[in-house]
Amino acid sequence: MARKEILLKFIRMSFLVNIDLGHTPSKLIDNAIVTKPIICIIIGSISKKNVLPFLSRDYSKRYIIESPERYKIKNVCSEFIILIILI
């Protein structure tokens, strides 16, 4: 499935569940770009008090990706061009 199609599917979703494995997968970045809330669950520490608010559309404790626009392809390409020029 093309990335554009995936982003269109993400737009229809209420939120994303992320199982924290210690890194930021690209799907988290895609969801941040389309402004979908992300609930981040750490294995072994899942609790009702963290999940139930999300199910009631209370996203106040959502996972925040700082500056998601820096991951947009145009910005990433610009950074590569600057890097190539500097080398």
ABEGO torsion letter per residue (X at the ends): XBAAAAAAAAAABABBBBBBAGBBBAAAAAAAAAGBBBBBBBBGABBAAAAAAAAAGBAAABBBBBGAAAABAAAAAAAAAAAAAAX
